[in-house]
């Protein structure tokens, strides 16, 4: 700790030195017997304390203020005097000194020095912080001015700053045109829920590096689809959320890729030409689906011939382009899209369940029906028909499902259109029996040879902390060791009274998983056969004793449809499970005649909101309201909420705002990952 002592007597310097060292201060005192050396010493030594023996008259007391100003922050000055009273202290304080002390009271000298040193160091640290902050603000301002990324800063929902790239993107003449504007005014109404959710999550530090897909409302009234990233920041000392639209930087590889893509892409719709769509479709089908179902969807505007006659053959191409844009906006990044004929659009969809595909189709139909298409100076509305063709998990040749989807869209249009239609390709009873005979043999052999595998899907928390929860599913291995999806063998198992056996294998494997990994929660689904199995509680009790796990780690889940159909049995199973310490959940919650009554009857620990409600949730206010009501019903009985089959950041942002606590699905993690053999 450097300090200056202005006095004629070296003994007094030593007295100061010893007094402060006894108090634990590692001081280094520089003796100044002549005041003419003081200015240079202040600059060269940069002391933390200046002690002046004022009675010696070496320095006029009036000069203290000017001397202190030569250091930054101003160095504290202590005056040492034989007489210390209020009159002397008043004069000293008026002149700019911090305190008057006496060598006769060393304890007070130590305390005063400690106080002034602490104050000086805090002020120096504050000045350094402020200087760094000013430098950061200058650097940030320079970065925003020069950044090719479009950046807007939002505080409490209001735009407080925007860089030139943002102004250019939106078409604003200057920053004053956007400052003070509600950020919601910059986006269309359907984007508001996702933007609000993303804002709230980002401000609380619970938003990861995900992109929101939104539609910008530009200054000239037009709209522009954007992908926006959100990050926390600070502006004028206040917390802000930065909205960033990454710039499109092109290198030679990117240009080559885009050129190649342009050759394969239909310029009107931005979708693959038929030839290239079929090529990619074959490639996708060659890879087994990781989980869920695959469908081909053929989509066509209703009464296309009349629409062409109404707008003309050439403007009809613009109508197709606008129609394609509406449909593509409702697709996920993994969907494959192609223009199959001049009027038909074809999509490969991979979803969790068939109900998810149906919900997606219904949402697309509503969007098309509610869109006003602008063709030159005319406006018109239209409806569409969607034909659905199932793609079996083991199928690699798309010819059959394509034909089914095309035939389905034709039949749907013949029946009046504005509907999703699926061709009924159900096998005859004889073929089903032959099919089941083969699968029953395979299932029984797999059970005897332990060729089932437990797989898991993580459940992510929207509250910030990782709870270590998983949803478990089952896979079967064939004789060659290849994985068989549940959609291939479960229907046969259900028809032939084998589900109880499979469920018990899954429960046993889940208990082993809990014993080995000790997760906080494992969700095990039960079939209707197991719900009606009176012997299950005794079997569970024996398994629990053998595994010695904490039963609360297991949560048994029953689908809403099964729970409604077998309400008394489900309630009895819930009671039996709870008596043994297990938890209980309802999954696929959201349909049915009276979901609130079901929840009040069963009062589960966890409620899983149906994944079908996630299809189009980010842009559908009615769906958002329904999910919000379901969350309220669940929380009224103290149940935690999990959203099923979440597939994108927009949906996650909306769910965060609606009060959902956990999510699972493609967006959280790849569908399943093997964790136990």
C-alpha positions in Angstrom: 0.0 0.0 0.0 1.9 3.1 -1.2 1.4 6.3 0.9 3.1 9.7 1.1 3.9 11.4 4.4 4.6 15.1 4.3 6.7 16.1 7.4 10.1 17.5 8.3 10.8 14.7 10.8 11.6 11.2 9.8 10.6 9.8 13.2 7.0 10.8 12.5 7.1 8.8 9.3 8.3 5.8 11.2 5.6 6.3 13.8 2.9 6.3 11.1 4.5 3.2 9.5 4.5 1.2 12.7 1.0 2.2 13.8 -0.5 1.0 10.5 1.5 -2.2 10.3 0.3 -3.1 13.8 -3.2 -2.9 12.4 -2.3 -5.3 9.6 -1.7 -2.9 6.7 1.3 -3.7 4.5 2.2 0.0 4.0 5.2 1.5 2.2 5.7 5.1 3.4 7.5 7.6 1.2 8.9 10.5 3.2 8.5 14.0 1.7 10.3 16.7 3.7 9.6 19.3 1.1 6.2 20.2 -0.3 7.7 21.2 -3.7 8.2 17.4 -4.4 4.6 16.6 -3.7 3.2 17.0 -7.2 5.8 14.8 -8.8 5.4 12.2 -6.1 1.6 12.1 -6.6 2.1 11.3 -10.3 4.9 8.8 -10.0 3.9 6.9 -6.9 0.1 7.1 -7.3 -0.4 6.7 -3.5 -3.5 5.4 -1.8 -3.2 7.8 1.1 -1.5 11.2 1.8 -0.7 12.1 5.4 0.2 15.8 6.1 1.5 17.0 9.4 -0.4 20.2 9.2 1.1 22.0 12.2 4.5 22.2 10.5 3.2 24.6 7.8 4.9 22.8 4.9 1.7 23.1 2.8 -1.1 25.7 2.8 -4.3 23.9 3.7 -6.1 25.7 0.9 -4.0 23.8 -1.7 -5.3 20.4 -0.7 -8.3 20.4 -3.1 -6.1 21.2 -6.1 -3.6 18.5 -5.1 -6.2 15.8 -4.8 -7.6 16.6 -8.2 -4.3 15.5 -9.7 -5.1 11.8 -9.0 -8.1 9.8 -10.2 -9.8 8.9 -8.0 -8.8 11.8 -5.8 -6.3 10.5 -3.1 -7.7 10.7 0.4 -5.8 13.2 2.7 -5.4 12.8 6.4 -4.1 15.8 8.5 -2.1 15.0 11.6 -2.4 17.7 14.3 -1.6 17.9 18.0 -5.0 19.5 18.6 -8.1 17.7 17.2 -11.4 19.4 17.8 -14.5 20.3 15.9 -13.1 23.7 14.8 -9.9 22.1 13.4 -11.9 19.3 11.7 -14.4 21.8 10.1 -11.5 23.8 8.5 -9.9 20.5 7.3 -13.0 19.2 5.8 -13.8 22.5 4.1 -10.3 22.4 2.5 -10.8 18.9 1.1 -9.2 16.7 3.7 -11.0 13.5 4.8 -10.1 13.6 8.5 -7.9 15.1 11.2 -6.0 12.6 13.5 -3.4 12.7 16.2 -0.4 10.4 16.9 -1.6 10.5 20.5 -4.5 8.3 19.6 -3.1 5.5 17.5 -6.3 3.3 17.5 -8.3 6.1 16.0 -5.5 6.6 13.5 -5.7 3.0 12.5 -9.5 3.0 12.2 -9.6 6.2 10.1 -6.9 4.9 7.8 -8.8 1.6 7.3 -12.0 3.4 6.5 -10.4 5.8 4.0 -8.4 3.0 2.3 -11.5 1.0 1.8 -13.5 3.9 0.4 -10.6 4.8 -1.9 -10.3 1.3 -3.3 -14.1 0.9 -3.7 -14.2 4.2 -5.6 -11.2 3.1 -7.8 -12.9 -0.2 -8.5 -16.2 1.6 -9.4 -14.4 4.0 -11.7 -12.7 1.0 -13.4 -16.0 -0.8 -13.8 -17.7 2.3 -15.2 -14.8 2.8 -17.6 -15.1 -0.8 -18.7 -18.8 -0.3 -19.1 -18.4 2.8 -21.2 -15.8 1.0 -23.3 -18.2 -1.9 -23.7 -21.0 0.4 -24.7 -18.7 2.1 -27.3 -17.6 -1.3 -28.6 -21.2 -2.6 -28.7 -22.4 0.6 -30.5 -19.6 0.2 -33.0 -20.4 -3.5 -33.4 -24.1 -2.9 -34.0 -23.3 -0.1 -36.4 -21.0 -2.2 -38.4 -22.6 -5.6 -38.0 -24.1 -7.3 -41.0 -26.6 -9.0 -38.6 -29.8 -7.1 -38.1 -30.1 -6.3 -34.4 -32.8 -4.7 -32.3 -32.7 -4.2 -28.5 -35.9 -4.6 -26.6 -36.6 -3.4 -23.0 -39.9 -4.3 -21.3 -41.4 -5.0 -24.7 -40.3 -1.7 -26.3 -37.6 -1.3 -28.9 -34.9 1.0 -27.5 -32.3 0.7 -30.2 -31.8 -0.9 -33.6 -28.7 -1.0 -35.9 -28.6 0.1 -39.6 -29.0 -3.5 -40.8 -32.3 -3.9 -38.8 -33.5 -0.5 -40.2 -32.7 -1.6 -43.7 -34.3 -5.0 -43.3 -37.6 -3.5 -42.0 -37.5 -0.4 -44.3 -37.3 2.2 -41.6 -35.8 5.6 -42.6 -33.9 6.0 -39.3 -33.6 4.7 -35.8 -36.2 7.2 -34.4 -38.9 5.5 -36.5 -38.5 2.3 -34.5 -37.4 3.5 -31.1 -40.2 3.5 -28.6 -42.3 1.1 -30.7 -43.8 -2.1 -29.1 -41.8 -5.0 -30.4 -45.0 -6.9 -31.2 -45.8 -4.3 -33.9 -42.8 -5.7 -35.8 -44.4 -9.1 -36.2 -47.7 -10.5 -37.5 -50.4 -11.6 -35.0 -49.6 -15.3 -35.4 -46.0 -14.8 -34.3 -47.0 -12.9 -31.1 -47.4 -15.9 -28.8 -43.9 -17.3 -29.8 -42.3 -13.9 -29.5 -43.8 -13.3 -26.1 -42.8 -16.7 -24.8 -39.2 -16.3 -26.1 -38.9 -12.8 -24.6 -40.0 -14.0 -21.2 -37.8 -17.1 -21.2 -34.8 -15.1 -22.4 -35.1 -12.5 -19.7 -35.1 -15.2 -17.0 -32.1 -16.9 -18.5 -34.0 -20.0 -19.6 -33.7 -19.6 -23.4 -31.0 -21.6 -25.1 -29.5 -20.8 -28.6 -32.6 -21.6 -30.6 -34.2 -19.8 -33.5 -37.7 -18.5 -33.6 -39.5 -18.8 -37.0 -41.6 -15.6 -37.2 -43.2 -13.4 -39.8 -42.0 -9.8 -39.8 -44.4 -6.9 -40.5 -42.3 -4.5 -42.6 -42.7 -0.7 -42.7 -44.4 -0.8 -46.2 -47.1 -3.2 -44.9 -45.6 -6.3 -46.5 -44.5 -9.5 -44.6 -41.3 -11.4 -44.5 -40.6 -14.8 -42.9 -37.6 -14.6 -40.6 -35.5 -16.8 -38.3 -34.6 -14.8 -35.2 -32.2 -15.6 -32.3 -32.6 -14.1 -28.8 -29.9 -13.2 -26.3 -29.7 -11.3 -23.1 -27.9 -7.9 -23.1 -27.7 -4.5 -21.4 -28.6 -1.0 -22.7 -28.1 2.2 -20.7 -27.8 0.0 -17.5 -31.1 -1.8 -18.1 -31.5 -5.5 -19.1 -32.6 -6.0 -22.7 -33.3 -8.8 -25.1 -31.5 -8.6 -28.4 -33.4 -9.7 -31.4 -30.9 -10.8 -34.0 -31.5 -11.8 -37.7 -28.2 -13.4 -38.8 -26.9 -12.0 -42.1 -26.6 -14.3 -45.1 -22.9 -14.6 -45.8 -22.1 -16.3 -49.1 -18.9 -18.1 -49.9 -18.1 -20.1 -53.0 -19.3 -23.3 -51.5 -22.6 -21.7 -50.4 -23.1 -20.2 -53.9 -22.4 -23.6 -55.5 -24.9 -25.3 -53.1 -27.5 -22.7 -53.9 -27.0 -23.1 -57.6 -27.4 -26.8 -57.3 -30.5 -26.3 -55.2 -31.9 -23.9 -57.7 -31.7 -26.5 -60.4 -33.6 -29.0 -58.3 -36.2 -26.6 -57.0 -39.4 -25.3 -58.5 -39.1 -21.5 -58.7 -42.7 -20.8 -58.0 -43.2 -22.9 -54.8 -39.6 -23.3 -53.6 -40.2 -27.0 -53.4 -38.3 -29.9 -55.1 -39.2 -30.7 -58.7 -40.9 -34.1 -58.9 -37.8 -36.0 -60.1 -35.6 -34.7 -57.3 -38.4 -35.2 -54.7 -38.8 -38.8 -55.6 -35.0 -39.3 -55.4 -34.8 -37.8 -51.9 -38.0 -39.7 -50.9 -36.3 -43.0 -51.8 -33.2 -42.0 -49.9 -35.2 -41.1 -46.8 -37.2 -44.3 -46.9 -34.0 -46.3 -47.1 -33.2 -45.1 -43.6 -35.4 -46.6 -40.9 -37.7 -44.1 -39.0 -36.3 -43.5 -35.5 -39.6 -43.4 -33.9 -43.3 -42.6 -34.6 -45.0 -42.8 -38.0 -44.4 -41.8 -41.6 -47.1 -40.5 -44.0 -47.2 -39.1 -47.5 -49.5 -36.1 -47.8 -50.8 -35.0 -51.2 -52.3 -31.5 -51.1 -54.4 -29.8 -53.8 -56.6 -26.7 -53.9 -60.3 -27.6 -54.4 -62.0 -26.7 -57.6 -58.7 -26.0 -59.3 -60.2 -25.8 -62.8 -62.7 -23.1 -61.7 -59.9 -21.1 -60.0 -57.8 -21.2 -63.1 -60.8 -20.0 -65.2 -61.3 -17.3 -62.6 -57.8 -15.8 -62.5 -56.4 -17.0 -65.8 -53.7 -19.7 -66.6 -50.7 -17.5 -66.0 -51.8 -15.8 -62.8 -52.8 -19.3 -61.5 -49.1 -20.0 -61.1 -48.9 -17.2 -58.6 -51.9 -18.7 -56.8 -50.1 -22.0 -56.5 -47.0 -20.2 -55.2 -49.0 -18.4 -52.4 -50.8 -21.7 -51.6 -47.5 -23.5 -51.3 -46.1 -20.8 -49.0 -49.1 -21.2 -46.6 -48.6 -25.0 -46.4 -44.8 -24.9 -46.1 -45.1 -22.4 -43.2 -46.8 -25.2 -41.2 -44.1 -27.8 -41.9 -41.2 -28.8 -39.6 -37.6 -28.6 -40.8 -37.5 -32.4 -41.3 -40.4 -32.5 -43.7 -39.7 -33.3 -47.3 -41.6 -31.1 -49.8 -42.1 -31.4 -53.6 -44.2 -30.2 -56.4 -45.6 -33.5 -57.6 -47.8 -32.2 -60.5 -48.7 -28.7 -61.7 -51.5 -28.6 -59.0 -50.5 -31.3 -56.5 -48.0 -30.7 -53.7 -46.5 -33.8 -51.9 -45.0 -34.0 -48.4 -43.2 -36.7 -46.5 -44.2 -36.3 -42.8 -42.6 -37.9 -39.8 -44.6 -37.5 -36.7 -45.1 -39.1 -33.3 -48.5 -40.7 -34.0 -51.2 -40.9 -36.7 -53.2 -38.5 -34.6 -50.4 -35.9 -34.9 -50.6 -36.2 -38.7 -54.3 -35.8 -38.6 -54.0 -32.7 -36.4 -51.4 -31.2 -38.7 -53.7 -31.8 -41.7 -56.6 -30.2 -40.0 -54.5 -27.2 -39.0 -53.2 -26.8 -42.6 -56.8 -26.9 -43.9 -57.9 -24.2 -41.5 -54.9 -22.0 -42.6 -55.7 -22.4 -46.3 -59.4 -21.7 -45.7 -58.6 -18.5 -43.7 -56.0 -17.1 -46.2 -56.9 -14.3 -48.6 -54.9 -14.8 -51.8 -54.0 -11.7 -53.7 -53.6 -12.2 -57.5 -52.9 -8.9 -59.3 -55.7 -6.6 -58.2 -58.0 -9.4 -57.3 -58.5 -11.3 -54.0 -60.0 -14.7 -53.5 -60.3 -17.5 -51.0 -60.1 -21.2 -51.4 -60.1 -24.5 -49.6 -57.9 -27.6 -50.1 -58.0 -31.4 -49.8 -55.3 -33.5 -48.2 -54.8 -37.1 -49.2 -52.9 -39.2 -46.7 -50.9 -42.4 -47.5 -49.4 -44.5 -44.7 -45.7 -45.4 -45.2 -45.1 -48.7 -43.3 -41.9 -48.6 -41.2 -40.2 -51.3 -43.2 -41.2 -50.0 -46.6 -38.4 -48.6 -48.9 -40.4 -48.3 -52.2 -42.6 -45.2 -52.1 -44.8 -46.3 -55.1 -47.7 -47.7 -52.9 -48.0 -44.8 -50.4 -47.7 -42.2 -53.3 -50.5 -43.9 -55.1 -52.6 -44.0 -51.9 -52.0 -40.3 -51.3 -52.9 -39.3 -54.8 -56.1 -41.5 -54.8 -57.0 -40.2 -51.4 -56.8 -36.5 -52.5 -59.0 -37.4 -55.5 -61.6 -39.1 -53.4 -61.6 -36.3 -50.8 -62.2 -33.7 -53.5 -65.0 -35.8 -55.0 -66.7 -35.8 -51.6 -66.7 -32.0 -51.4 -63.1 -31.1 -50.5 -61.9 -29.1 -47.5 -61.0 -32.3 -45.7 -58.2 -34.8 -45.0 -58.9 -38.2 -46.5 -57.0 -41.5 -46.1 -57.5 -44.5 -48.4 -58.6 -47.5 -46.3 -56.0 -50.2 -47.1 -56.9 -52.5 -44.2 -56.2 -56.1 -44.9 -59.0 -58.7 -44.8 -59.6 -60.7 -41.6 -57.8 -63.7 -43.2 -54.7 -61.8 -44.0 -54.7 -60.2 -40.5 -54.9 -63.6 -38.9 -52.0 -64.8 -41.1 -50.0 -61.7 -40.3 -50.7 -62.1 -36.5 -49.7 -65.8 -36.6 -46.2 -64.8 -37.8 -45.8 -61.9 -35.3 -47.1 -63.9 -32.3 -44.4 -66.4 -33.0 -41.7 -63.7 -33.2 -43.0 -61.9 -30.1 -43.0 -65.0 -27.9 -39.6 -66.0 -29.1 -38.2 -62.5 -28.4 -39.7 -62.7 -24.8 -38.1 -66.1 -24.2 -34.7 -65.1 -25.7 -34.7 -61.6 -24.1 -34.6 -59.8 -27.4 -36.5 -56.8 -26.2 -34.7 -53.5 -25.4 -35.6 -50.6 -23.2 -35.1 -47.2 -24.8 -35.6 -43.7 -23.5 -36.5 -40.2 -24.5 -35.3 -37.3 -22.2 -37.9 -35.0 -20.7 -36.6 -31.4 -20.5 -37.5 -28.8 -17.9 -38.7 -25.4 -18.9 -37.9 -24.2 -15.4 -34.2 -24.3 -16.0 -33.0 -27.3 -14.0 -32.5 -30.8 -15.4 -34.7 -33.1 -13.5 -33.2 -36.3 -15.0 -36.6 -37.6 -16.2 -37.2 -40.0 -19.1 -40.0 -41.6 -21.0 -39.3 -45.2 -21.8 -40.4 -47.3 -24.8 -39.7 -50.8 -25.9 -38.0 -52.1 -29.0 -37.8 -55.7 -30.2 -34.8 -57.2 -32.0 -35.3 -59.8 -34.8 -33.2 -62.9 -35.2 -30.6 -60.9 -37.1 -30.3 -58.3 -34.3 -32.1 -55.6 -36.2 -34.4 -53.2 -34.3 -38.2 -53.6 -34.8 -40.3 -50.6 -34.0 -43.5 -50.9 -31.8 -45.7 -49.9 -34.7 -44.8 -53.2 -36.4 -45.4 -55.7 -33.6 -47.6 -53.9 -31.0 -50.9 -54.2 -33.0 -50.5 -58.0 -33.2 -49.6 -58.1 -29.5 -52.7 -56.2 -28.6 -54.9 -58.5 -30.7 -53.4 -61.6 -29.2 -53.3 -60.9 -25.4 -49.5 -60.4 -25.3 -49.4 -56.9 -24.0 -49.4 -57.9 -20.4 -46.2 -59.9 -21.0 -44.5 -57.0 -22.8 -45.6 -54.5 -20.2 -44.1 -56.6 -17.4 -40.8 -56.9 -19.3 -40.8 -53.1 -19.6 -41.5 -52.6 -15.9 -38.8 -55.0 -14.9 -36.3 -53.4 -17.2 -37.3 -49.9 -15.9 -36.7 -51.0 -12.3 -33.2 -52.3 -13.3 -32.6 -49.0 -15.0 -33.6 -47.1 -11.9 -31.4 -49.3 -9.7 -28.4 -48.7 -12.0 -28.8 -45.0 -13.0 -31.0 -43.6 -10.3 -32.9 -41.1 -12.5 -35.4 -38.8 -10.8 -38.3 -40.1 -12.9 -39.1 -42.9 -15.3 -42.4 -42.9 -17.1 -43.7 -46.3 -18.0 -46.9 -46.6 -20.1 -49.4 -49.3 -19.4 -51.7 -51.0 -22.0 -55.4 -51.5 -21.4 -54.7 -55.2 -20.7 -52.4 -54.3 -17.8 -54.9 -51.7 -16.5 -57.4 -54.6 -16.2 -54.9 -57.0 -14.8 -55.9 -57.7 -11.2 -52.6 -59.6 -10.4 -50.4 -56.6 -11.3 -50.2 -55.0 -7.8 -48.9 -58.3 -6.2 -46.4 -58.7 -9.0 -45.3 -55.1 -8.5 -44.8 -55.6 -4.8 -42.6 -58.6 -5.4 -40.6 -56.8 -8.0 -40.1 -53.8 -5.7 -38.8 -56.0 -3.0 -36.3 -57.7 -5.4 -35.0 -54.5 -7.0 -34.9 -52.4 -3.7 -35.4 -49.2 -5.7 -37.2 -46.1 -4.5 -40.7 -46.5 -5.9 -41.2 -42.8 -6.4 -38.7 -43.0 -9.3 -41.3 -44.9 -11.4 -44.4 -43.1 -12.8 -47.0 -45.4 -14.5 -48.8 -43.6 -17.3 -52.2 -44.5 -18.8 -53.6 -42.9 -22.0 -56.6 -40.7 -21.6 -58.7 -42.9 -23.9 -57.9 -46.0 -21.9 -58.6 -44.2 -18.6 -62.0 -43.0 -19.8 -63.0 -46.4 -21.1 -61.8 -48.2 -17.9 -62.3 -45.4 -15.3 -62.9 -47.7 -12.3 -60.1 -50.0 -13.1 -57.7 -47.1 -13.7 -58.7 -45.5 -10.4 -58.1 -48.8 -8.6 -54.7 -49.2 -10.2 -53.8 -45.6 -9.3 -54.6 -46.3 -5.6 -52.7 -49.6 -5.6 -49.6 -47.9 -7.2 -49.7 -45.0 -4.7 -50.0 -47.3 -1.7 -46.7 -48.9 -2.9 -45.1 -45.5 -3.4 -45.3 -45.3 -7.2 -46.5 -42.2 -9.1 -49.3 -42.0 -11.6 -49.8 -40.0 -14.8 -52.3 -39.5 -17.6 -50.8 -39.2 -21.1 -52.3 -38.0 -24.4 -54.5 -35.6 -22.3 -56.6 -33.1 -24.2 -59.4 -34.9 -26.0 -62.5 -36.6 -24.7 -65.8 -35.3 -23.7 -64.9 -33.9 -20.3 -61.2 -33.9 -19.5 -61.7 -31.8 -16.4 -63.9 -34.5 -14.8 -61.4 -37.2 -15.7 -58.6 -35.3 -13.9 -60.8 -34.6 -10.9 -61.7 -38.3 -10.7 -58.1 -39.6 -11.1 -56.1 -36.7 -9.6 -52.8 -37.8 -11.2 -49.3 -36.7 -10.2 -48.4 -35.8 -13.8 -50.5 -34.8 -16.8 -49.0 -35.1 -20.3 -50.7 -32.8 -22.8 -51.5 -34.6 -26.0 -48.8 -34.1 -28.8 -51.6 -33.7 -31.3 -52.3 -30.3 -29.8 -48.7 -29.2 -30.5 -49.3 -29.3 -34.3 -49.6 -25.6 -35.3 -49.8 -24.4 -31.7 -47.4 -21.5 -32.2 -49.7 -19.8 -34.7 -53.1 -21.0 -33.5 -54.7 -18.9 -30.7 -57.6 -21.3 -30.2 -55.1 -24.2 -29.6 -53.1 -22.0 -27.2 -56.2 -21.2 -25.2 -57.1 -24.9 -25.1 -53.7 -25.9 -23.8 -53.8 -23.1 -21.3 -57.1 -24.4 -20.0 -55.7 -27.9 -19.8 -52.7 -26.6 -17.8 -55.1 -24.9 -15.4 -57.1 -28.1 -14.9 -53.9 -30.0 -14.2 -52.5 -27.5 -11.7 -55.9 -27.3 -9.9 -55.2 -30.9 -8.7 -51.5 -30.2 -8.1 -50.3 -32.2 -11.1 -47.1 -31.4 -13.0 -47.5 -30.8 -16.7 -45.5 -32.2 -19.7 -46.1 -31.4 -23.3 -45.7 -34.3 -25.7 -44.0 -34.3 -29.1 -42.6 -30.8 -29.2 -40.8 -30.3 -32.5 -39.6 -26.7 -32.7 -38.5 -23.6 -30.8 -41.7 -21.6 -31.5 -43.8 -24.2 -29.9 -41.4 -24.4 -26.9 -41.6 -20.6 -26.5 -45.4 -20.6 -26.5 -45.5 -23.5 -24.0 -43.2 -21.7 -21.7 -45.6 -18.7 -21.6 -48.6 -21.0 -21.1 -47.1 -22.4 -17.9 -46.0 -25.9 -19.1 -43.3 -27.2 -16.9 -41.6 -29.9 -19.0 -41.5 -30.9 -22.7 -40.5 -34.0 -24.6 -40.1 -34.8 -28.3 -37.9 -34.3 -31.3 -36.9 -30.8 -30.3 -35.6 -32.0 -26.9 -33.6 -35.0 -28.2 -33.5 -37.4 -31.0 -36.6 -39.7 -30.6 -35.0 -42.5 -28.6 -31.6 -43.6 -27.4 -30.8 -47.1 -26.2 -29.8 -47.0 -22.6 -30.2 -50.6 -21.4 -29.7 -54.0 -23.0 
